[in-house]
Amino acid sequence: MNVLVVGGGGREHAICWKLAQSPRVTKLYCAPGNAGIAQVAQCVPIKATDVEGMVKWAKENAMDFVMVAPDDPLALGMVDALEAAGIPAFGPKANAAIIEASKAFSKELMKKYHIPTAKYETFTDMDKALRYIDEQGAPIVVKADGLALGKGVVVASTVEEAKTAVREMMEDHKFGQSGSTVVIEECMVGPEVTVLAFCDGEHLVPMLSSQDHKRVNDGNQGPNTGGMGAFCPSPKYTPELAKECMETIFQPTVAALKAEGRPFKGVIYFGLMLTKDGPKVVEYNARFGDPETQPILSMLDSDLLDIFEACVNGTLDQVDIKWKNGAACCIVLASGGYPVKYQSGYPISGLEEAGKSAVVFHAGTKLGENGEYLTAGGRVLGVTAVGGSLEEAIANAYEAAKPITFQDMHFRRDIGKV
């Protein structure tokens, strides 16, 4: 089969790496891809958000299957367009991807179908939002309604911080149109766990639980990023919790979307808070998370293409998905200054040595004129290792990362330990 993966980050590298192991994949493409993805797939220079261009290329090059990985093209209806052109595509249609594209929609859905989440209000009027913050006090959470590259959430510890976040979103348009509506919600307390799940519109199969580290600095300090590292499975996610989440959150969400005429096929990302009152939904995403995908797919012991096809065909209940024993950990090596200002174009050394004991997924890299790897983004690499235990996986990942260097390289030293 000719298979195309849409996207170009660390998540897409992990997906391509796993798909390349399928005996059914004869030729693998990735658009736009990156320098690391080029090791396992042929990169095609088409922007991930170019729906028309992507569909045209997929048709002209006889793609048998397309996997749409990032949030933007899903929200733009790329899966709808591919299916309309007769090409099977993995990922939710735009009317289902709205569970990520609009936080206001997802909160209303949870309220309507009694899915546990934080108390909230939605605002399109800035003055009313500011008054609400005064009434509620802090800590409080401010969220841009639309897509904001994983950076549209502010957990404010003071009233003034919350008001600043609202003004930046609604008045200064920090996230463009995404911040014209804001959701303000109570600050839930407890450990956070992520559960990704394969879904075929009716059936749902959770993957291994994981935990992501969003803050840029050790000790969960500093601004939110797209994720500085992740591990799986989470020791906090017990079999009892898994059963409760399946009954109160996962299955009700899939049933709710189906009932609303928005059947979800693809990957649902459940961001969960384990509160004293039980697990609650922090947020939904309509796709694989990054960097959670890197350790999770490292633990998958089944053919990923078979699973993707079952999701598209509505036969997920007939697939036996197997996982390896042990654990996996991904350490993100980032450019100094990320997630604010950073420089790119620096040569990267030590990749070959690191690759002997771990898989180094490329997130933001490009090839230089002499074939050397250069930095080309905020998050540059995701060093991912497995182990018989979580402690061993973490130690293996940090050990593998040691030979890698580039100018101003920054990474957290406490992934999986806080």
LUMLO-344395 format. One record per residue (C-alpha): residue number from 1; chain; y, x negated, z negated; residue in three letters. Coordinates in Angstrom, 2 decimals, always signed. Layout:
REM residues N
{r NUM, "A", {Y, X, Z}, "ALA"};
...
REM end
This chain:
REM residues 418
{r 1, "A", {+0.00, +0.00, +0.00}, "MET"};
{r 2, "A", {+3.59, -1.05, +0.69}, "ASN"};
{r 3, "A", {+5.49, -0.59, -2.57}, "VAL"};
{r 4, "A", {+9.24, -0.85, -3.24}, "LEU"};
{r 5, "A", {+10.80, -1.26, -6.70}, "VAL"};
{r 6, "A", {+14.48, -0.35, -7.00}, "VAL"};
{r 7, "A", {+16.57, -2.51, -9.38}, "GLY"};
{r 8, "A", {+17.23, -6.13, -10.14}, "GLY"};
{r 9, "A", {+16.98, -7.01, -13.85}, "GLY"};
{r 10, "A", {+14.45, -8.16, -16.42}, "GLY"};
{r 11, "A", {+12.86, -4.71, -16.60}, "ARG"};
{r 12, "A", {+12.32, -4.70, -12.83}, "GLU"};
{r 13, "A", {+10.84, -8.22, -12.96}, "HIS"};
{r 14, "A", {+8.30, -7.00, -15.52}, "ALA"};
{r 15, "A", {+7.47, -3.94, -13.40}, "ILE"};
{r 16, "A", {+7.05, -6.07, -10.25}, "CYS"};
{r 17, "A", {+4.96, -8.62, -12.16}, "TRP"};
{r 18, "A", {+2.61, -5.87, -13.34}, "LYS"};
{r 19, "A", {+2.44, -4.08, -9.97}, "LEU"};
{r 20, "A", {+1.65, -7.38, -8.25}, "ALA"};
{r 21, "A", {-1.59, -7.47, -10.29}, "GLN"};
{r 22, "A", {-2.81, -4.24, -8.65}, "SER"};
{r 23, "A", {-5.44, -4.80, -5.95}, "PRO"};
{r 24, "A", {-4.02, -1.71, -4.18}, "ARG"};
{r 25, "A", {-0.60, -3.29, -3.57}, "VAL"};
{r 26, "A", {-0.68, -5.12, -0.24}, "THR"};
{r 27, "A", {+3.05, -5.85, +0.02}, "LYS"};
{r 28, "A", {+5.63, -5.62, -2.77}, "LEU"};
{r 29, "A", {+9.39, -5.37, -2.25}, "TYR"};
{r 30, "A", {+12.31, -5.17, -4.69}, "CYS"};
{r 31, "A", {+15.91, -4.09, -3.95}, "ALA"};
{r 32, "A", {+18.09, -5.89, -4.75}, "PRO"};
{r 33, "A", {+15.81, -7.99, -6.99}, "GLY"};
{r 34, "A", {+16.77, -11.40, -8.38}, "ASN"};
{r 35, "A", {+15.69, -15.04, -8.14}, "ALA"};
{r 36, "A", {+12.76, -14.58, -10.54}, "GLY"};
{r 37, "A", {+11.54, -11.36, -8.92}, "ILE"};
{r 38, "A", {+11.43, -13.28, -5.61}, "ALA"};
{r 39, "A", {+8.38, -15.14, -7.04}, "GLN"};
{r 40, "A", {+6.29, -11.93, -6.94}, "VAL"};
{r 41, "A", {+8.06, -9.62, -4.46}, "ALA"};
{r 42, "A", {+10.16, -9.82, -1.30}, "GLN"};
{r 43, "A", {+13.77, -9.11, -2.25}, "CYS"};
{r 44, "A", {+15.84, -6.76, -0.08}, "VAL"};
{r 45, "A", {+19.66, -6.97, -0.28}, "PRO"};
{r 46, "A", {+20.41, -3.28, -0.91}, "ILE"};
{r 47, "A", {+22.41, -2.12, -3.96}, "LYS"};
{r 48, "A", {+20.32, -0.06, -6.41}, "ALA"};
{r 49, "A", {+22.91, +2.75, -6.20}, "THR"};
{r 50, "A", {+22.91, +2.91, -2.38}, "ASP"};
{r 51, "A", {+20.79, +6.06, -2.08}, "VAL"};
{r 52, "A", {+21.27, +6.50, +1.66}, "GLU"};
{r 53, "A", {+20.66, +2.82, +2.44}, "GLY"};
{r 54, "A", {+17.56, +2.68, +0.24}, "MET"};
{r 55, "A", {+15.97, +5.76, +1.82}, "VAL"};
{r 56, "A", {+16.77, +4.51, +5.33}, "LYS"};
{r 57, "A", {+15.19, +1.12, +4.64}, "TRP"};
{r 58, "A", {+12.11, +2.67, +2.96}, "ALA"};
{r 59, "A", {+11.54, +4.90, +6.00}, "LYS"};
{r 60, "A", {+12.11, +2.17, +8.58}, "GLU"};
{r 61, "A", {+9.78, -0.23, +6.76}, "ASN"};
{r 62, "A", {+7.02, +2.33, +6.12}, "ALA"};
{r 63, "A", {+7.00, +2.30, +2.32}, "MET"};
{r 64, "A", {+4.01, +4.15, +0.87}, "ASP"};
{r 65, "A", {+5.51, +4.38, -2.62}, "PHE"};
{r 66, "A", {+8.88, +3.70, -4.29}, "VAL"};
{r 67, "A", {+9.51, +3.12, -8.00}, "MET"};
{r 68, "A", {+13.14, +3.80, -9.05}, "VAL"};
{r 69, "A", {+13.80, +1.88, -12.28}, "ALA"};
{r 70, "A", {+17.53, +2.02, -13.28}, "PRO"};
{r 71, "A", {+19.44, +5.01, -14.68}, "ASP"};
{r 72, "A", {+22.25, +5.17, -12.09}, "ASP"};
{r 73, "A", {+20.15, +5.79, -8.94}, "PRO"};
{r 74, "A", {+18.02, +8.31, -10.86}, "LEU"};
{r 75, "A", {+21.14, +10.26, -11.88}, "ALA"};
{r 76, "A", {+22.40, +10.03, -8.29}, "LEU"};
{r 77, "A", {+19.23, +11.72, -7.01}, "GLY"};
{r 78, "A", {+17.45, +8.81, -5.31}, "MET"};
{r 79, "A", {+14.02, +10.28, -6.12}, "VAL"};
{r 80, "A", {+15.11, +13.63, -4.64}, "ASP"};
{r 81, "A", {+16.27, +11.89, -1.46}, "ALA"};
{r 82, "A", {+13.09, +9.81, -1.10}, "LEU"};
{r 83, "A", {+10.86, +12.85, -1.58}, "GLU"};
{r 84, "A", {+12.92, +14.80, +0.95}, "ALA"};
{r 85, "A", {+12.20, +11.97, +3.40}, "ALA"};
{r 86, "A", {+8.47, +12.30, +2.70}, "GLY"};
{r 87, "A", {+8.14, +9.15, +0.57}, "ILE"};
{r 88, "A", {+6.33, +9.47, -2.81}, "PRO"};
{r 89, "A", {+8.68, +8.19, -5.53}, "ALA"};
{r 90, "A", {+8.25, +7.49, -9.25}, "PHE"};
{r 91, "A", {+11.04, +8.65, -11.53}, "GLY"};
{r 92, "A", {+12.68, +11.93, -12.52}, "PRO"};
{r 93, "A", {+14.71, +13.99, -10.07}, "LYS"};
{r 94, "A", {+18.44, +14.18, -10.82}, "ALA"};
{r 95, "A", {+18.16, +17.54, -12.61}, "ASN"};
{r 96, "A", {+15.69, +15.99, -15.10}, "ALA"};
{r 97, "A", {+17.40, +12.57, -15.31}, "ALA"};
{r 98, "A", {+20.35, +14.46, -16.85}, "ILE"};
{r 99, "A", {+18.68, +14.01, -20.26}, "ILE"};
{r 100, "A", {+20.13, +10.48, -20.09}, "GLU"};
{r 101, "A", {+23.06, +11.04, -17.72}, "ALA"};
{r 102, "A", {+24.64, +13.59, -20.11}, "SER"};
{r 103, "A", {+24.35, +13.18, -23.87}, "LYS"};
{r 104, "A", {+25.99, +16.60, -24.28}, "ALA"};
{r 105, "A", {+23.20, +18.17, -22.19}, "PHE"};
{r 106, "A", {+20.43, +16.44, -24.15}, "SER"};
{r 107, "A", {+21.94, +17.44, -27.52}, "LYS"};
{r 108, "A", {+22.22, +21.09, -26.37}, "GLU"};
{r 109, "A", {+18.60, +20.96, -25.19}, "LEU"};
{r 110, "A", {+17.45, +19.67, -28.59}, "MET"};
{r 111, "A", {+19.46, +22.34, -30.40}, "LYS"};
{r 112, "A", {+18.08, +25.15, -28.19}, "LYS"};
{r 113, "A", {+14.44, +24.05, -28.56}, "TYR"};
{r 114, "A", {+14.63, +22.96, -32.23}, "HIS"};
{r 115, "A", {+13.89, +19.27, -31.58}, "ILE"};
{r 116, "A", {+15.04, +17.24, -34.61}, "PRO"};
{r 117, "A", {+18.22, +15.22, -34.05}, "THR"};
{r 118, "A", {+21.52, +14.38, -35.77}, "ALA"};
{r 119, "A", {+24.13, +17.08, -36.44}, "LYS"};
{r 120, "A", {+26.83, +16.83, -33.76}, "TYR"};
{r 121, "A", {+29.79, +18.35, -31.91}, "GLU"};
{r 122, "A", {+30.89, +17.83, -28.28}, "THR"};
{r 123, "A", {+34.55, +17.37, -27.29}, "PHE"};
{r 124, "A", {+36.62, +17.34, -24.10}, "THR"};
{r 125, "A", {+39.91, +17.51, -26.06}, "ASP"};
{r 126, "A", {+40.87, +14.21, -27.71}, "MET"};
{r 127, "A", {+43.06, +15.72, -30.46}, "ASP"};
{r 128, "A", {+40.25, +18.03, -31.54}, "LYS"};
{r 129, "A", {+37.86, +15.07, -31.60}, "ALA"};
{r 130, "A", {+40.25, +13.07, -33.80}, "LEU"};
{r 131, "A", {+40.67, +16.01, -36.20}, "ARG"};
{r 132, "A", {+36.88, +16.40, -36.42}, "TYR"};
{r 133, "A", {+36.55, +12.74, -37.42}, "ILE"};
{r 134, "A", {+39.12, +13.28, -40.20}, "ASP"};
{r 135, "A", {+37.12, +16.28, -41.45}, "GLU"};
{r 136, "A", {+33.75, +14.51, -41.35}, "GLN"};
{r 137, "A", {+34.71, +11.04, -42.57}, "GLY"};
{r 138, "A", {+32.72, +7.85, -41.96}, "ALA"};
{r 139, "A", {+30.22, +6.41, -41.19}, "PRO"};
{r 140, "A", {+30.06, +8.46, -38.00}, "ILE"};
{r 141, "A", {+28.76, +7.92, -34.44}, "VAL"};
{r 142, "A", {+30.86, +8.29, -31.26}, "VAL"};
{r 143, "A", {+29.05, +8.51, -27.90}, "LYS"};
{r 144, "A", {+30.38, +8.63, -24.35}, "ALA"};
{r 145, "A", {+28.70, +11.59, -22.66}, "ASP"};
{r 146, "A", {+27.72, +9.78, -19.44}, "GLY"};
{r 147, "A", {+26.06, +6.51, -18.44}, "LEU"};
{r 148, "A", {+27.74, +3.39, -19.81}, "ALA"};
{r 149, "A", {+25.25, +0.54, -19.33}, "LEU"};
{r 150, "A", {+23.87, +1.06, -22.83}, "GLY"};
{r 151, "A", {+27.29, +0.27, -24.35}, "LYS"};
{r 152, "A", {+28.75, +3.78, -24.74}, "GLY"};
{r 153, "A", {+27.76, +4.24, -28.38}, "VAL"};
{r 154, "A", {+29.90, +3.20, -31.36}, "VAL"};
{r 155, "A", {+28.52, +3.40, -34.89}, "VAL"};
{r 156, "A", {+31.83, +3.50, -36.76}, "ALA"};
{r 157, "A", {+31.90, +2.46, -40.42}, "SER"};
{r 158, "A", {+35.49, +3.68, -40.89}, "THR"};
{r 159, "A", {+37.49, +6.70, -39.72}, "VAL"};
{r 160, "A", {+39.96, +4.41, -37.94}, "GLU"};
{r 161, "A", {+37.16, +2.65, -36.05}, "GLU"};
{r 162, "A", {+35.81, +6.02, -34.91}, "ALA"};
{r 163, "A", {+39.25, +7.17, -33.76}, "LYS"};
{r 164, "A", {+39.76, +3.94, -31.83}, "THR"};
{r 165, "A", {+36.43, +4.50, -30.08}, "ALA"};
{r 166, "A", {+37.47, +8.04, -29.10}, "VAL"};
{r 167, "A", {+40.84, +6.85, -27.75}, "ARG"};
{r 168, "A", {+39.22, +4.03, -25.76}, "GLU"};
{r 169, "A", {+36.76, +6.48, -24.19}, "MET"};
{r 170, "A", {+38.99, +9.52, -23.63}, "MET"};
{r 171, "A", {+42.48, +8.04, -23.21}, "GLU"};
{r 172, "A", {+41.90, +4.51, -21.90}, "ASP"};
{r 173, "A", {+38.84, +5.54, -19.83}, "HIS"};
{r 174, "A", {+36.90, +2.47, -20.95}, "LYS"};
{r 175, "A", {+33.76, +3.92, -19.35}, "PHE"};
{r 176, "A", {+35.50, +5.81, -16.55}, "GLY"};
{r 177, "A", {+34.45, +9.45, -16.22}, "GLN"};
{r 178, "A", {+31.51, +8.84, -18.57}, "SER"};
{r 179, "A", {+33.90, +9.02, -21.53}, "GLY"};
{r 180, "A", {+35.89, +12.11, -20.55}, "SER"};
{r 181, "A", {+33.49, +14.07, -22.78}, "THR"};
{r 182, "A", {+32.38, +12.61, -26.11}, "VAL"};
{r 183, "A", {+29.64, +13.53, -28.53}, "VAL"};
{r 184, "A", {+30.40, +12.86, -32.21}, "ILE"};
{r 185, "A", {+27.46, +12.98, -34.57}, "GLU"};
{r 186, "A", {+26.40, +12.27, -38.11}, "GLU"};
{r 187, "A", {+25.24, +8.73, -38.82}, "CYS"};
{r 188, "A", {+21.49, +8.88, -39.43}, "MET"};
{r 189, "A", {+19.93, +6.31, -41.76}, "VAL"};
{r 190, "A", {+16.52, +4.68, -41.44}, "GLY"};
{r 191, "A", {+14.52, +2.29, -39.27}, "PRO"};
{r 192, "A", {+14.79, +2.76, -35.51}, "GLU"};
{r 193, "A", {+11.72, +2.87, -33.28}, "VAL"};
{r 194, "A", {+11.44, +3.34, -29.53}, "THR"};
{r 195, "A", {+8.55, +5.14, -27.86}, "VAL"};
{r 196, "A", {+8.34, +5.17, -24.08}, "LEU"};
{r 197, "A", {+6.04, +7.75, -22.54}, "ALA"};
{r 198, "A", {+4.58, +8.35, -19.08}, "PHE"};
{r 199, "A", {+5.10, +11.93, -17.98}, "CYS"};
{r 200, "A", {+3.92, +14.05, -15.00}, "ASP"};
{r 201, "A", {+6.01, +17.16, -15.61}, "GLY"};
{r 202, "A", {+3.50, +18.69, -18.00}, "GLU"};
{r 203, "A", {+1.35, +15.99, -19.60}, "HIS"};
{r 204, "A", {+2.71, +13.10, -21.64}, "LEU"};
{r 205, "A", {+1.07, +9.80, -22.64}, "VAL"};
{r 206, "A", {+3.03, +7.58, -25.08}, "PRO"};
{r 207, "A", {+3.00, +3.81, -24.59}, "MET"};
{r 208, "A", {+2.90, +1.34, -27.47}, "LEU"};
{r 209, "A", {+5.82, +1.80, -29.86}, "SER"};
{r 210, "A", {+8.52, -0.88, -29.78}, "SER"};
{r 211, "A", {+11.70, -2.03, -31.48}, "GLN"};
{r 212, "A", {+14.81, -3.30, -29.71}, "ASP"};
{r 213, "A", {+17.58, -5.45, -31.18}, "HIS"};
{r 214, "A", {+20.93, -4.24, -29.81}, "LYS"};
{r 215, "A", {+23.48, -6.30, -31.76}, "ARG"};
{r 216, "A", {+24.43, -9.63, -30.22}, "VAL"};
{r 217, "A", {+24.18, -11.78, -33.37}, "ASN"};
{r 218, "A", {+21.59, -12.53, -36.06}, "ASP"};
{r 219, "A", {+21.36, -10.08, -38.93}, "GLY"};
{r 220, "A", {+22.28, -7.20, -36.58}, "ASN"};
{r 221, "A", {+25.92, -8.31, -36.49}, "GLN"};
{r 222, "A", {+28.46, -8.17, -33.68}, "GLY"};
{r 223, "A", {+28.91, -5.74, -30.78}, "PRO"};
{r 224, "A", {+26.14, -3.73, -29.12}, "ASN"};
{r 225, "A", {+24.49, -5.24, -26.04}, "THR"};
{r 226, "A", {+21.91, -4.01, -23.58}, "GLY"};
{r 227, "A", {+19.34, -5.55, -25.96}, "GLY"};
{r 228, "A", {+18.81, -9.10, -27.26}, "MET"};
{r 229, "A", {+15.05, -8.87, -27.70}, "GLY"};
{r 230, "A", {+12.19, -6.51, -28.44}, "ALA"};
{r 231, "A", {+8.65, -6.42, -29.75}, "PHE"};
{r 232, "A", {+5.68, -4.08, -29.73}, "CYS"};
{r 233, "A", {+3.98, -2.35, -31.39}, "PRO"};
{r 234, "A", {+6.25, -1.45, -34.32}, "SER"};
{r 235, "A", {+4.57, -1.82, -37.74}, "PRO"};
{r 236, "A", {+6.75, +1.07, -38.95}, "LYS"};
{r 237, "A", {+5.22, +3.52, -36.45}, "TYR"};
{r 238, "A", {+2.06, +4.67, -38.22}, "THR"};
{r 239, "A", {-0.67, +6.92, -36.73}, "PRO"};
{r 240, "A", {+0.64, +9.72, -38.98}, "GLU"};
{r 241, "A", {+4.16, +9.30, -37.58}, "LEU"};
{r 242, "A", {+2.78, +9.18, -34.04}, "ALA"};
{r 243, "A", {+1.05, +12.53, -34.59}, "LYS"};
{r 244, "A", {+4.21, +14.08, -36.07}, "GLU"};
{r 245, "A", {+6.39, +12.80, -33.20}, "CYS"};
{r 246, "A", {+3.96, +14.14, -30.61}, "MET"};
{r 247, "A", {+4.03, +17.60, -32.20}, "GLU"};
{r 248, "A", {+7.73, +17.89, -33.11}, "THR"};
{r 249, "A", {+9.49, +15.75, -30.48}, "ILE"};
{r 250, "A", {+7.49, +14.50, -27.47}, "PHE"};
{r 251, "A", {+5.59, +17.58, -26.33}, "GLN"};
{r 252, "A", {+8.47, +19.98, -27.18}, "PRO"};
{r 253, "A", {+10.82, +17.85, -25.03}, "THR"};
{r 254, "A", {+8.52, +17.94, -21.99}, "VAL"};
{r 255, "A", {+7.95, +21.67, -22.46}, "ALA"};
{r 256, "A", {+11.72, +22.28, -22.86}, "ALA"};
{r 257, "A", {+12.55, +20.47, -19.62}, "LEU"};
{r 258, "A", {+9.83, +22.39, -17.78}, "LYS"};
{r 259, "A", {+11.09, +25.69, -19.22}, "ALA"};
{r 260, "A", {+14.61, +24.84, -18.03}, "GLU"};
{r 261, "A", {+13.34, +24.34, -14.48}, "GLY"};
{r 262, "A", {+13.73, +20.55, -14.77}, "ARG"};
{r 263, "A", {+10.14, +19.22, -14.89}, "PRO"};
{r 264, "A", {+10.24, +15.53, -15.83}, "PHE"};
{r 265, "A", {+8.09, +13.06, -13.89}, "LYS"};
{r 266, "A", {+8.49, +9.40, -14.77}, "GLY"};
{r 267, "A", {+9.16, +7.59, -18.05}, "VAL"};
{r 268, "A", {+10.92, +9.27, -20.96}, "ILE"};
{r 269, "A", {+12.40, +6.86, -23.49}, "TYR"};
{r 270, "A", {+12.51, +8.35, -26.99}, "PHE"};
{r 271, "A", {+14.94, +6.49, -29.24}, "GLY"};
{r 272, "A", {+13.88, +7.57, -32.74}, "LEU"};
{r 273, "A", {+15.32, +7.26, -36.24}, "MET"};
{r 274, "A", {+12.79, +7.44, -39.06}, "LEU"};
{r 275, "A", {+14.93, +9.30, -41.61}, "THR"};
{r 276, "A", {+13.97, +10.50, -45.09}, "LYS"};
{r 277, "A", {+13.69, +13.97, -43.52}, "ASP"};
{r 278, "A", {+11.26, +12.77, -40.86}, "GLY"};
{r 279, "A", {+11.64, +11.32, -37.35}, "PRO"};
{r 280, "A", {+14.68, +12.44, -35.34}, "LYS"};
{r 281, "A", {+15.88, +11.72, -31.81}, "VAL"};
{r 282, "A", {+18.77, +9.25, -31.54}, "VAL"};
{r 283, "A", {+18.81, +9.43, -27.73}, "GLU"};
{r 284, "A", {+16.73, +10.00, -24.63}, "TYR"};
{r 285, "A", {+16.62, +7.70, -21.63}, "ASN"};
{r 286, "A", {+15.12, +8.78, -18.33}, "ALA"};
{r 287, "A", {+13.45, +5.43, -17.52}, "ARG"};
{r 288, "A", {+11.86, +2.26, -18.87}, "PHE"};
{r 289, "A", {+14.03, +0.50, -21.46}, "GLY"};
{r 290, "A", {+15.20, -3.08, -21.12}, "ASP"};
{r 291, "A", {+14.04, -5.35, -22.81}, "PRO"};
{r 292, "A", {+11.28, -3.12, -24.29}, "GLU"};
{r 293, "A", {+9.48, -2.97, -20.92}, "THR"};
{r 294, "A", {+8.82, -6.71, -20.95}, "GLN"};
{r 295, "A", {+6.59, -6.78, -24.08}, "PRO"};
{r 296, "A", {+5.12, -3.31, -23.44}, "ILE"};
{r 297, "A", {+3.88, -4.08, -19.92}, "LEU"};
{r 298, "A", {+2.57, -7.43, -21.20}, "SER"};
{r 299, "A", {+0.20, -5.36, -23.36}, "MET"};
{r 300, "A", {-0.87, -2.89, -20.65}, "LEU"};
{r 301, "A", {-4.53, -3.30, -19.62}, "ASP"};
{r 302, "A", {-4.54, -0.70, -16.81}, "SER"};
{r 303, "A", {-3.37, -0.63, -13.19}, "ASP"};
{r 304, "A", {+0.32, +0.37, -13.29}, "LEU"};
{r 305, "A", {+0.28, +1.78, -9.75}, "LEU"};
{r 306, "A", {-2.55, +4.19, -10.71}, "ASP"};
{r 307, "A", {-0.43, +5.46, -13.61}, "ILE"};
{r 308, "A", {+2.70, +5.83, -11.46}, "PHE"};
{r 309, "A", {+0.78, +7.82, -8.85}, "GLU"};
{r 310, "A", {-0.76, +10.09, -11.51}, "ALA"};
{r 311, "A", {+2.73, +10.87, -12.83}, "CYS"};
{r 312, "A", {+3.92, +11.82, -9.35}, "VAL"};
{r 313, "A", {+0.77, +13.84, -8.55}, "ASN"};
{r 314, "A", {+0.60, +15.71, -11.87}, "GLY"};
{r 315, "A", {-2.77, +14.17, -12.81}, "THR"};
{r 316, "A", {-1.77, +12.01, -15.78}, "LEU"};
{r 317, "A", {-4.34, +13.78, -18.00}, "ASP"};
{r 318, "A", {-7.08, +12.30, -15.78}, "GLN"};
{r 319, "A", {-6.06, +8.65, -16.25}, "VAL"};
{r 320, "A", {-7.42, +6.50, -19.06}, "ASP"};
{r 321, "A", {-4.58, +4.17, -20.06}, "ILE"};
{r 322, "A", {-5.78, +1.08, -21.93}, "LYS"};
{r 323, "A", {-3.81, -1.38, -24.06}, "TRP"};
{r 324, "A", {-4.61, -4.89, -25.25}, "LYS"};
{r 325, "A", {-5.07, -5.65, -28.93}, "ASN"};
{r 326, "A", {-2.41, -7.66, -30.74}, "GLY"};
{r 327, "A", {+1.34, -7.68, -30.12}, "ALA"};
{r 328, "A", {+4.05, -8.96, -27.77}, "ALA"};
{r 329, "A", {+7.62, -10.20, -28.23}, "CYS"};
{r 330, "A", {+10.52, -10.78, -25.83}, "CYS"};
{r 331, "A", {+13.43, -13.10, -26.66}, "ILE"};
{r 332, "A", {+16.54, -12.62, -24.50}, "VAL"};
{r 333, "A", {+18.43, -15.78, -23.57}, "LEU"};
{r 334, "A", {+22.03, -14.74, -22.83}, "ALA"};
{r 335, "A", {+25.23, -16.30, -21.54}, "SER"};
{r 336, "A", {+27.67, -17.39, -24.26}, "GLY"};
{r 337, "A", {+30.32, -14.70, -24.77}, "GLY"};
{r 338, "A", {+28.05, -11.82, -23.66}, "TYR"};
{r 339, "A", {+28.55, -8.81, -23.94}, "PRO"};
{r 340, "A", {+32.30, -9.46, -23.53}, "VAL"};
{r 341, "A", {+33.48, -12.38, -21.36}, "LYS"};
{r 342, "A", {+31.11, -15.04, -20.07}, "TYR"};
{r 343, "A", {+30.81, -17.59, -17.26}, "GLN"};
{r 344, "A", {+27.94, -17.71, -14.74}, "SER"};
{r 345, "A", {+26.58, -20.13, -12.16}, "GLY"};
{r 346, "A", {+25.10, -22.70, -14.57}, "TYR"};
{r 347, "A", {+21.81, -24.47, -13.70}, "PRO"};
{r 348, "A", {+18.78, -23.50, -15.82}, "ILE"};
{r 349, "A", {+16.22, -26.11, -16.85}, "SER"};
{r 350, "A", {+12.85, -25.92, -18.61}, "GLY"};
{r 351, "A", {+11.51, -22.80, -16.87}, "LEU"};
{r 352, "A", {+8.30, -24.41, -15.66}, "GLU"};
{r 353, "A", {+7.46, -25.75, -19.13}, "GLU"};
{r 354, "A", {+8.20, -22.37, -20.76}, "ALA"};
{r 355, "A", {+6.06, -20.58, -18.19}, "GLY"};
{r 356, "A", {+2.94, -22.46, -19.33}, "LYS"};
{r 357, "A", {+2.66, -20.44, -22.54}, "SER"};
{r 358, "A", {+4.71, -17.28, -21.86}, "ALA"};
{r 359, "A", {+6.03, -15.14, -19.04}, "VAL"};
{r 360, "A", {+9.70, -15.77, -18.35}, "VAL"};
{r 361, "A", {+11.21, -12.60, -16.89}, "PHE"};
{r 362, "A", {+14.48, -13.13, -15.01}, "HIS"};
{r 363, "A", {+17.30, -10.69, -15.80}, "ALA"};
{r 364, "A", {+20.42, -12.38, -14.40}, "GLY"};
{r 365, "A", {+19.56, -15.35, -12.17}, "THR"};
{r 366, "A", {+20.16, -16.49, -8.60}, "LYS"};
{r 367, "A", {+19.01, -19.41, -6.46}, "LEU"};
{r 368, "A", {+21.43, -22.28, -5.86}, "GLY"};
{r 369, "A", {+21.88, -24.12, -2.57}, "GLU"};
{r 370, "A", {+19.22, -26.67, -3.52}, "ASN"};
{r 371, "A", {+16.70, -24.05, -4.66}, "GLY"};
{r 372, "A", {+17.53, -24.45, -8.35}, "GLU"};
{r 373, "A", {+17.83, -21.43, -10.66}, "TYR"};
{r 374, "A", {+21.36, -20.55, -11.78}, "LEU"};
{r 375, "A", {+22.69, -18.07, -14.36}, "THR"};
{r 376, "A", {+24.07, -14.89, -12.78}, "ALA"};
{r 377, "A", {+24.61, -12.37, -15.57}, "GLY"};
{r 378, "A", {+25.08, -11.68, -19.27}, "GLY"};
{r 379, "A", {+21.41, -11.42, -20.08}, "ARG"};
{r 380, "A", {+19.77, -14.26, -18.17}, "VAL"};
{r 381, "A", {+16.09, -14.50, -19.16}, "LEU"};
{r 382, "A", {+13.51, -12.67, -21.29}, "GLY"};
{r 383, "A", {+10.88, -15.07, -22.66}, "VAL"};
{r 384, "A", {+7.86, -12.87, -23.41}, "THR"};
{r 385, "A", {+4.71, -13.91, -25.24}, "ALA"};
{r 386, "A", {+1.66, -12.18, -26.70}, "VAL"};
{r 387, "A", {-0.33, -12.93, -29.85}, "GLY"};
{r 388, "A", {-3.14, -11.64, -32.04}, "GLY"};
{r 389, "A", {-0.53, -10.40, -34.52}, "SER"};
{r 390, "A", {+3.18, -9.61, -34.40}, "LEU"};
{r 391, "A", {+3.99, -12.81, -36.32}, "GLU"};
{r 392, "A", {+1.98, -14.86, -33.82}, "GLU"};
{r 393, "A", {+3.62, -13.16, -30.80}, "ALA"};
{r 394, "A", {+7.11, -13.85, -32.22}, "ILE"};
{r 395, "A", {+6.26, -17.49, -32.97}, "ALA"};
{r 396, "A", {+4.79, -17.94, -29.48}, "ASN"};
{r 397, "A", {+7.89, -16.49, -27.81}, "ALA"};
{r 398, "A", {+10.29, -18.75, -29.72}, "TYR"};
{r 399, "A", {+8.08, -21.79, -29.11}, "GLU"};
{r 400, "A", {+7.96, -21.04, -25.37}, "ALA"};
{r 401, "A", {+11.76, -20.64, -25.23}, "ALA"};
{r 402, "A", {+12.39, -24.13, -26.68}, "LYS"};
{r 403, "A", {+12.41, -26.11, -23.39}, "PRO"};
{r 404, "A", {+14.86, -23.72, -21.67}, "ILE"};
{r 405, "A", {+18.51, -24.74, -21.57}, "THR"};
{r 406, "A", {+21.69, -23.79, -19.73}, "PHE"};
{r 407, "A", {+25.36, -24.21, -20.61}, "GLN"};
{r 408, "A", {+26.57, -21.91, -23.45}, "ASP"};
{r 409, "A", {+23.09, -20.37, -23.86}, "MET"};
{r 410, "A", {+22.95, -17.89, -26.72}, "HIS"};
{r 411, "A", {+20.01, -16.06, -28.32}, "PHE"};
{r 412, "A", {+19.14, -14.40, -31.58}, "ARG"};
{r 413, "A", {+16.83, -16.28, -33.92}, "ARG"};
{r 414, "A", {+15.61, -13.26, -35.89}, "ASP"};
{r 415, "A", {+13.97, -10.99, -33.29}, "ILE"};
{r 416, "A", {+11.18, -9.07, -35.01}, "GLY"};
{r 417, "A", {+12.19, -10.40, -38.43}, "LYS"};
{r 418, "A", {+14.98, -7.94, -39.42}, "VAL"};
REM end
